[in-house]
């Protein structure tokens, strides 16, 4: 499982440091008002001025890069505040309003710097898709990686998928495994859906036992499983960060996937089909022993009602509904 390139920010910082370029990590730790990026958003900066990520959607990146390069010189972290009343922020372009606090940390040498070993352990946890939090206390520059089950505040933030400052002065940066999208049915809608999902930070997987449909020619570079849908889902082991969408219209393929998904921890299950098709699906599920509460988990017809007509528009509506379910 791999994350989108724009999410490989700690990885970029570690690589630049090990290449001898030097690296600093900038992290949004607090926001107020209409700040454009949420707490936990990161920007990696190399000693050569290369950048990956964002802390403000472009508003204050220039000022943060300058501070990051200075941090690489003096080997000291710093907490920066940018807001609508801050002339530096206006000069950098924070015209969108709001206030942000940004933690800038040089990687490597220095008593107060972010240790390479700690960053390496974080990157290893992310590569293994293990949930973990990097906890930083600016007073004294205490840092530690905390796994689930070790700290109630960390557990709460991992569950809500929200980084932030605690009342005790600690900043908890959440690093959950990537979100996943599993699509059953290599139909036309799946082509834009996989692309849109990846742009939204999901790791997509396509399931279709029909070789003519699930081919690399039609889906170049995608992960495609040709097992029967329920068998493929069992291998993939959907969790609470997984969305599942069925698109085949064929009960022989959709129903096994739906039955498996309904009793999995997946946070979203959407099924393509008309209201008449879905009514028949509900009858089959009820006959198979699924309860009304279990059946109510299905989003069908799949996607938000935005008047979508083309495969790409339908894909947008599906991704919008997945996002709505995840975030509300």
N, C-alpha and C positions, 0 to 999 in steps of 0.2 A: 504494500500500500504506500503510495507516495502522495505528498502534498503538492499543491500548486506552487509554481516557482515564486509567486509573489508572497507566499507564506514562509519561505525558507530564509527567514531573517536571522535567527540565531545561527543557523548553519552557515550563512554568508559571513557573518562576523568571525566565527571560528576559523573558517577557511582562510580569510584574509590575514588573520593573526598568525596562523601557522605558515602562511606563505611569506611572512616577514614584512607585510605591507603595513601592519598595525590596523587595529579596528576598535570602534566604539559602538556601543548600543545605546540608542535613545528610546525611552519608553514613556508613553503618556501614563501618568499616575493618578491624575485627578482632572475632572472637567466640570465646568459650570456653564449654564446658559446654552447657547447654540453651537458649542464647540463641534468642529466637523468630524473628529475621530474620538472613539471611545477609549476609556482607560484600558491599558494593555496593548494598544497599538504601538508598533515598533518601527524604528528606522535604524538600519545598520550603515555605518560610514567607515570607509577604509581610509588609511593614511594618504591615499592618492585622491581622495575626494569622491570615490565611487559610492553609490547609494543603492540600497534595496529597502523597500517598504515606505511607510509614511507615518508621520505623527500628526499631520494637520490637513491632509489632502492638498498640500502645496502651499498653504498659507505661511507657515513659519519655517519651512524646511531649510531655507538659506541660513537663517540665524542659528538653527540647531546644528547644521553642518559646521559652521564657524566655531561654535562652542565645542563640538566633538573633536575637531582638529586641535583646539587648544587643550582639551582634556588629554589627548594623546601626547602632548608636549609636557604638561605638568603632572600627568598620571593621577589626577584627582577627579573624582566624580562631582557632579553638581546638579542641583535642582533649579530649574528655570521656570519662570512664570510669564506667560504671554496672555494679554487680554486687550479688550477694546480700548482701554485707557492707556495702554502702554505704547509709547512712541516707537519703540523697537519693533513691536508687533505690527503696528501700522506700516512701518517701513518695509517689513517683510511680507505684508499683504494680508494680515488677519482682519480683513474687512467684513468677514462673514459673521462677526460677533462671537461672544462667548469668551471663556478664559480656560486655558489649559496649563497644567504643570507637567513638565517633562524632566525625567531623570536621565542624565547623560553619564555613561560609565565607560571608561577605557578598559579594554580587555588586557589581561596579563599582568605585567610587573607593576608593583606599587602596593603599599599596605592597604590602600582604600579602593584599589581597582577591582574589577570583576575577575576573579581567578579563572585562568584557562581551564583548570580541572573541573570547576563547577559548570562552566559553559559546556564543556565536553560531555559531562554527565547529563545535562539538559538535552543536548542534541541527541545523545544515545537513547534517552527515554522517548523523545519524539519519534525517532526512527523506528523504535519498537512499538509505537502506538500505545504507550503507557501514559495514563493521566498523571500529571505531576504539576506542582506549583513552585515557582521560584519566589521565595519570601525574602523581602529586603526591608531592613530597618535602617533608614538613613542616619538616625542617631547612632553613631558608632560604626556604621556600615556593616552591620551583621547581615549575612546572607545564608540561605539554606534551601535545598530542594526538599519538598515535603510531599510524600505520597498520600493517596487516599487512606483514611482511617487513622491518621496520626495527629490531626488537628481539626477541631470542629469548624473553625472559621474557614480553613482551607476546603474542607468537605462541602460546606455550603456554597462557596464560590465555584468549585468544580461543578457542582450540580446545576447552578444557575448559569454557568459558562460566562461569568462576569468577573473580570479583574477589578481590583480597587483597593483603596486605603481602608484600613481598619481603625477603630477608635484608639487602639493602643499604639498607633503610629507605624504599624507594619504595612507595607505594600505587598499584596498577593497577586502575582502575575499567573494567570491560569494558562496551562498548556494541556488542553484536552486532545485526545486523538482526533484525526480529521473526521469531519462529517462524511457519511457515505450515501450514495444513491444507487439502489439496485433496480434496474429496469428489466422487466420481463416482457419480451417481444421486440424483435429487431425490425420494427416498422418505421415508416418515414418520420413519424413524430419523435422517435428515439434519437434520430440524428441530431437535430438542434437541441434536444433536451440534454443529451450528454454534454454537449459543448457549453450550454448555459450553466449547467450544474457545476462543471469544472471552474468556470469563471467565478462562481459563487463560493468556491472553496471546497466543494465536495469531491470525493474520489468516486467516480462512477464505475459500475460494472453492469454489463449487459448479459442477459440470459436468454438463449433461444436454441432449442435442440434442432431446429430446422437449418441445415447447412446453407441452403440458398439464401436465407434471410440473414443469419448471423455470420456474415463473412467479413474478412478484413478488407475486401474490396469496397464493401458498402460502409464499413466503419473502420477506416484505417487508424491504426494505433490504439484502438480501444481494447479493454479487457473483456473478452467474450467467453462465456461458459456455455458448452453445448450439452450439459446435463439436463435431465428433466427438472423443471423449475423447483419443486420442493427439495429435490436432492441437492441442487446447486445452492439453495438458500441454507440448507443444513450445513453445508461446507463453509458458507460465508458467515454464519452465526451472527445475524443482525442483532445490534444492541440498541441502546437508547439514543444513539447518535446516527441512526440509520433510517432513511426514508425508502419506501418500496413503492414502485409504480408498475401496474400491469397494463399492457397495451395490446395484447394479441386479439381480443374479441373472441377467442376460442376457449370455451370452458375446459377443454381437455388440458390446456396449458395454463390458463389463468387460475382455475379453481384450486389446483394443488398449491400454487404459490400463495393464493389468498388464505387458504386454510392454515398454511404454515405461518404466514405473516401475522394473522390474527392472534396467535398464541405466542408471539415473539415480543421482545421489548421495543421493537421498532416504533419510533415516535410518529410515523406517518405511513398510511397505506391509502393510495389512490388508485382507482380502477376506471379505465376507459370504457365507455359504452353508453348507450342511450338509457333513458329512464326505464323503458320497457325491458331492455337487456338487464339492467340492474335489478329490477323487480324479480325476474326469473332467478338471478344470482342469489338474491336474498332467500328465496324459497329453497334453493338447493342447500344453502348454508344452514338454514333452520332445520331442514330435514337431516342434516349431518350432525345436529346436536349443538350448534353454536347458539349462545344466548343472545338476547336482544342487545345487551351491553357490549358484547364482543362485536357483533355485526355493526353496531353504531360507530365503530372506529373507522369504518370505510368512508373515504371521500369519493363520492360518485354521484353524477358524472364527474370525473376528475377535473381539477382546475377551477380557478375563480371564474365567475361569469363575467367576462370582459368582452363578449361578442367575438371571440377568436374564431377564425375560419381556416387559416393555413396551418400546416404542420408547425412552422416556427411560432406563430401566434399561440397555438395550443400549448406548445412547449413553454412559452412565457407564462401562460396562465397556470400551468402546473407548478412551475418553479415558484411563482408568486404564492400559491397556496401552501406549498411546502414551507416557504419562508414564514408565512403568517402563522402556521401551526407551530413552528419551532420557536418563534419569538413572542408569541402572545400566550 
